[in-house]
């Protein structure tokens, strides 16, 4: 058994370190799946529970006297490396995920919601700094104990709004300011996090009560709005050309006259079916198989002619096929449908696009992304040519471009190391290991196609890399913080951190929630998702989805999540870099 005891006690051995991380992560994830309050309506802490298991492990090692008096269950430099590498991997994958939708979130409708989210973020920061000056500030300069107390409050801030990437950025910034003597802000995070998860949900409920909102009426309002203004989801129909004023006109001319976008994938003229293009001239009684936005259905029928369901297109004389074509060719990413000229060059039409869980109408100005599934209609040989052009290789998507990922990480680290001199700030500010890779990843996700850089990963691959990075980071932070956690909670300011965190959680949501309802007139179902996105809190989104019973919370969440995540990481870091002095 000596070999086993050596494995347990040799803290510098590779086997011991790997076993320690495997144990902490495995137990943490298992406990994180347990729902508090029942399996149906309960709340689970998820992968964040790895932090608490790491804290326990660090504390047990110190209590048992197995390792040195600093309480580390492994060499500090090893823990720091794994922590920073996990953080870089985590934030970079987040940036790649949110990048494509980052700029889209500022379009009409999204701008108002993002302003509300920005308000929540700023009020969280104001509450954090205000509570620091009211409770922990000792007077005099910000150097010494004042700086360390503010850094701990930033940890409380990250826990209060359940934002682990912000904790990572703040931890890295503390290392820049304080060096090896940096305060263990993960203790403040751990104190505030559990009540932060509950507080966000309680605040969402409180907004409804304070504004006297009827959830049923909000649900009905959404249904009425959807009926009046259908989303641009595809609608397919066969219509007969009966308008004498458009006979002899081309499809392009008709589209310009109508002012609505539509795709004609097949046309029956003089008893023969063929694939039309923009220059195809319509005749009286021609049958058109049209795909358009659901909202434009009646306008298209009123302008061209009535719906006619007498024809079965699959039984006509020219064999037509409809296939899903996967975009896996990097050269196609970033191009609009209009730039590729499907009908005029290839003799086919693209009617719909499947992107993730969304079913999109094929507008001419829609820009393709890697992983899009195109619904292509036309003769089989022509469709096959388009498939070859687009790539259409599932295997290619299943193998992530690792070189592009690590090139992006390399550029992000270099960018994060560039010092920026700010007026009145004695120390140059750096975005660091969290901010640099995050910004570069967002830029690559949004505009990488312009530089022929393909960093696409499937959703499952991105989630896998992200969760591994987060688990490594949380385990490292927990093990390092465990040595002093009990002293912080029992003998220190742990209870103060708990109620301060609760105020940081609740007050901004109440204020901006009332503003969103009374001033911005945002539907409460959407607002629930907006609040969950502004706090980057998946349990709150799960609660919102269950309460609303529709897709509105998911829309609100996805609209504000990219900007909110970026601001959460940036503000946590900037508070320490700008206000703390070693």
N, C-alpha and C positions, 0 to 999 in steps of 0.2 A: 504493500500500500504506500510505500515511500514515494513511488513515482506519482501517485495521485495527490498526495499531500504537497509535493513539489509543484504540481500543476496549479494547485489552489493558492499557494503562498508565494510563488515566484512571480512577483508583479511585473517584472521586466521581460518575462518570457512571452513570445508570440502566442503560444497556446493559451496562456492565462488571459491575455488581453482579448483574444478572439472569443474565448469561452465567456468572458465577462460581458462583452457586447451582445453575444447571442442570447445569453440568459436575460439580460435587461430588456432587450427589444422583444423577445418572444413573450415574456411574462407581461410586459407593458401593453403589447398589442392585444393579447388575450383578455386582460382586464379591461382594456379600453372598449371592448365590444359589449361589455355588460351594461345594460340599460338601467339607469336609476329611475324608478317610478313605473316599472312594468315594461314588457316587451313591445307593446303597441304604442303607447304614448310616452315612453321613457326617453331619457337623454343619455347618450353615450359620449364619453370624452374622446374616444377614438385613439389615434396614434399619440396624442398628447400625453396619455397615461405613461408612456415610456419615460417621460421626464420624472414623474413621481417614483417610478420603480428605480430609476437611476439615483435619485436622491436617497431612497431607502438603502440601496446598495452602498453608496458612499458613506452613509451614516453607520451602517453595520460594520463596514471595514474599519472605520475609525474606532468604534466602540470595542471591537474585538482586538484591537491593537495589532492587526495582521500587517498593516502597512505603516509607513512613516506617519509622524504626527500631523502632517499637513492634510491627512484624510484621503489622499488620492488612492484609488484602487488600481492604479496603473501609473506609469511615469507621466508627469505633467505635459512634457513636450509631445508625447504620443496622443494623449487626450486632446490637446490643443489642435494638433494636425487633423485628427479625425473630425473634430468639431468644425473646423474651418472648411475642410473639404466637403463635408456633408452640407454645410450652409451654402457653399458655392453651387453645388449640384442642385440643391433645392430651389434656390431663387432663380437660377438660370432656366430650369424647366418651367417654372411659373411664368417667366418672361416670354418664353417660346409659346406657351399656351395662350396667354392673353394678348400677345402681340398683334395677331391678325385682326382682332376686334377692338384694339385700343383706340384707334382714330374713329372707327365706326360709331363708338359709343357717344361721340359728341354731336351726332346729327340731330335733326329736329326731334324734340321729345326727350331724347337722351340728355340733351344739354341741361334741361331743367332738373332732371333727376340727379345728374352728376353734381350740380350746384348744391343740392340738398346733402348729398354724400360728403362733399367738401366741407360743408358747414358742420357736419357731425365730426369729421376728422379734426377740424380746427378747434371745436369746442372741447373735444377730448384732450387736446394738447393744452388748451387754456386752463381746464380744470386741473390737469396734472401739475402744471407750474404754479397755479394759484394755491393748491393744497400744500405744495412744498414750502412756499413762502409763509403760509399761515401756521404750519405745524412744525416743520423741520428746520427752517432757516434759523441760524444762530446769530445772525448779524455780521457785519464786516464784509470782507471780500468773499468771493465765491471759491477761493482756494481751500484745500484741505477737506475738513469734515462736511462743509456745505456742498462741495462738488460730489462727494461720495453719496450724500443723502439724495441729491437730485438724480444721480444715476440710478439709485435704487427705486426712486419714484418712476423713472422711465420703465424699469422692469415691471412695476405695478401697472403702469399704463398699458403695456403690451399684454399683460395677463387680463386686465379689465376688459379689453376688447378682443381677447382670445386670438391675438395675432402673433403667431410663432415666428414668421419671417422678420417682423419688427424686432423681436427679442434677439434674433440672430444678428441683425444690423447693429443694434445697440450694444450687444456684447462685444462685437468686433470693434466698435468705436471706443468702448471702454478700454480695450487693450491698447488702442492708439494713444489715448490720453493718460492712462494710469500705468501702463506697462504691466509687469508681473504682479503689481500690487492692486490690480483692478478689483472693485467690489463685485461680489457674486450677485448680480442683479436677477439671476434666475430665482433666487429666494423670494424676491418681491413678486415676480411673475407667478410662482407657484402659490403664493398666498392669495393672489387676486383672481386667478384663473377659474376655480370652481364656481365662485359666486358670479363671475363675469358671464359664464355660460347661462346661468339661470337668470341673471339680471337683464340680459338682452331680451329674453323672452318675456319677462315680467314687464319691461318697459314697452314692448310692442303692445301687450295687452292694455297697459295703462294709457297709451295714446288713444286707443279705441274708446276707452271709458271717458277720458277727459274731453274728447271731441264729440262724444255722444254719437258715435258712428254705429250704424246697423250693418253688420256683416252681410246679412241677407240682401239688403238694399244695394250694397256695393257689388255683390255678385251679380245681381240683376242689371245694374248699370253697365257692367262689363259685357254682359250678353247683348244688351241693346246696342252698345257701341260697336261690338263685333258685327252685329247684323247690319248696322248702318254703314260701317266702314270695314269691309272684309280685308283681312290681311292679303298681301299679294302672293297667295298660294295658287298653284296652277289649277285651272279648270279646263277640261277637254270637252269638245262638242263638235257635231257635224252641222254645218249651216249651208243653206242654199242661197246663191247669189241672185237676189230678186230686185235689187235697187238699180233702176235703169241709169241712174246718174253715174254709177261706178263701172258699168259694163264698158269694156275697152280700155280700162285703166289698169296699170300695173299694181302689184301688191305693195310695192314701195310707195306709190302715190296714194293708195288707199290708207296705208298706215299714217302717212303725213296728214291727209285730210281728216282722218278720225282723231288724231292726236293721242291715240292709245297704242301701246305696244302689244303685238300678238304674233304668234308663230303659226304658219300654215304648213303642216308637215306632209299632207297629201292632198291631192286635188283630183277630182273625177271630171274629165272633159271629154265630151263626145264618146263616152263609153270606155275610156281608157284612164287608168290611174297612173299618175306620175308624181315625182317630187318637184314641187315648185321652187322657184327662187324669187328674188326681189323684182326681177324683170318679167315675171309671168303675167300675162294679160288675162283678165277674167272675162268670161262670157256669160250670157244670160242662162241661168239654171245650173251653172257649175256648182258642184258640191265640194266644200272645203272642210278638211279636218283641222280644226283650230284649237290651239292652246293659248290661253290668256290668263291674266290675273283674275281671280274670282270677282274682284270689285268691278272689273271692266266687262263682265259677261253680257249684261243687258245692253250696254252701249255698242258693243261689237255686233250683236244681233240686230239692233235697231238700225245700224248703218249699212250692214251688208245684206242681211236677210234672216228669215226665221230658221229655227232649228229643225233639222230633218234627220230622223233616226231610221230611215228606211234602208240604209246601206250597211252592209257588213264588210268593212274594209279588208279583212283577212281573206275574203272569198273572191276578191277581184283578180283581174287577169295578170297583173304585174305583182309578183311576190314582194311584199314589203315586210321588213322585220323591225322590231323595236328592241334595242339592247341597252344594257347598262355598261357604260364605258368609264373606266377608272383613270383619272389623271395622275400618272406617275412619271411623266417626262418633265424634268425640271425646266426645260425651255418653254413649256406651256404655262407654267405658273406665272401669274401676274398679267397675262393677256386677257383682254375682254373678248366676249363672244363675237362682237362685231369685227374685231381685228382678224379673226381666224377665217371668216367667210365660209362657213359650213355649207350653205346652200349653193352658192355660186361656184365654189372650187371643188367641193366633194360631192355635191348632189344629195346631201342629207339635211335634216333639220334637227336641232337640239330643242327639246320641248321643256324639259325640267332638269333641275340639278339637285342632287341629294348631297347636303353638306352636314356631316355629323348627324344630328337628329332633326335637321331642318329640311323641308322640301320647298325649294325655291323655284319661282318662275324664271325662265331663261331670258332675261332682259339683255339687250345688245350691249349695255354698258356694264354688265356684271363681270367682275374680274375673277378669273379662275384661281383656285388654290390647289396645292398638292392634296390628293386624297378625295377630291370632288368626284361624284359619280354622275355622269351625264346620261340622260335618256336620249338616245340617238335613234331617229327613224329614217328609213330609206332602204334601197336595195341592199341585199346582204353583202355583196362585194364592196359597195361604197361604205357601208357601216364598218366593215372589217378594215378598210383603209384608214378610217378615222380612228379606230381602236389602236392601230399601229402607230398613228401619229401621236395619240395621247399617251401611249405607253401601255396602259391597261394591264399592268403586272402587279398582282397582289403580292407576290414574293418580293418585289422590289420595295414595296412599302413596309413589309414585315422586317426588313433589315435596315435599321436606322443608319443614317450617315454620321458615323462617330467622328470622322475627321472634322466635319463642319461643326459638330457640337463642341469639340475641344478647341477648335480655332476660335469659336465664339467666346468660350470661357477664357482663353488666352487674351483676346482683345479686351474682354470685360475686366480682367484683373489689371491689365496695363492702364485702361481708362480709369479704373477706380483708384489707381495709385497716383494719378496726376494731382498735384496740389493746386487748389484754387484760393487765391488771396481775396478775402472779403474785407471791406472797410470796417475798421473798428475791432477786427478780430485778430489778436496777436499771432495765433497759430493758423497756418494754411489749412483749409478744409479739404478732405479727401472723401470721395464716395465709398472707398473701401471695398472689401471683399464681397459685400452684399449689394451695395448700390451700383457699382460698376458693371458686374455681370448682369444684373437685372435690367439696366437701361440698354445695354448692348443686345440682350436677348429680345427685348421688346422691339428694338429697331430691326433686328434680323427677322423676327416673326412678321413684322408689318411690311418691311421694304427689302427683305433679303433677295427677292426675285430680281430686283433691279441690278444687283451685283452678281447674279447667277450663283447665289449661295443658297443651297438647299439644306435647311436644318430641320426638315419635316420629320416628325416622329408620330407614330400612331398614338391614339389616346391612351391605350393600355401601356405602351412603352413609356410615354411621358409620365404617366401616373406611377409606374414602377420605379423609374429613376428618381422621381420627386419624393416618393415615400421612403426609399432607401436613404436619400440624402437627409430627409427630415428625421428619420429614426436615428441615424448616426449622430446628428447634431444634438437631438434631445437627450440621447443616452449620455453623450459626453458632458453636456451642461449639467445634467442631473447628478452624475457621479462626482463632478468637481464641486457642485454646490452642496452635496449631501453632508459634508463634514461640518458645516456650520448652520445647517437648516434648522435643527431643533433649537439651537441657541437663539437664532433669529426669531423664531415663532414664540418661544416660551419666555426667554429673558430679554428679547429685543423688542422691535416694533411690529411684530407679525400681525397682531390684532389690529393695529392702526392701519397697516397696509390693506387688510381685508375691507374695512369700512371705507377707506379712501378709494380703493378700487371699485367698490360698489357705486360710489358717487360719480366716479369718472365714467362708469358704464351707463348709468341711468339718466343723469341730468342732460347730457347732449342729445340723447335719443328723444327724451320728452320734449325738449325745446324745438328741435328741428322736425320732429314728428308733427307737432301742432302747427308749425309753419307750413309744412308740406300739405297738411289737410286744409288749413284755413286760407292760406295765400296761394300756394301752387295748385291746389285742387287736385292733388294726386289721389287716385283711387286707393282705398285702404289695402286692398288685396295686393296691388303693385307695391305699395309703401312697405308692407311687411317684408317683401323680398328685397326692396331697396335698403332697408335697415340691416338685414342680414348680410347683404353685399358690402355695405359701408363698414361693417364690423368684421367682414370676411369670416363669418361664422356659419359653417354648414349645419350645426344643430338648429340654429334659428331658422334657416331656410327650410329644413325638414318640418319644423313646427308650422311655418307659414304655408307650405304646400298642403299640409294636412288640414289646416284651418280654412284655407280659401277654396280648396277643391277644384282649382283650375290652374292654368299655366301662367297666370299673371305674376305670382311671386318669382318664378324662374326668370321671367322677362326683366323684372326690376333688379334681381340679383345680378344677372349677366350684364346688364347695362352699366352698372356702377362698379362692378368688381374689379375690372382692370385698373382704373384710375385709383380706386380706394387702396388696392394692394400696393400700388406704386407709392402713394402718399404715406401709407402706414410704415413702410420700410424706410422711406426717406426722412420723415419727421422724427421717428425714434432715434435715428442716427444724428440728425442735425441738432436736436436738443442737447445731446452730450457734447458734440464737437464745438457748438457755438457757446454753450453756457457753462460747461464744466471746465475747471482748471486744476491740473494735477498739483 
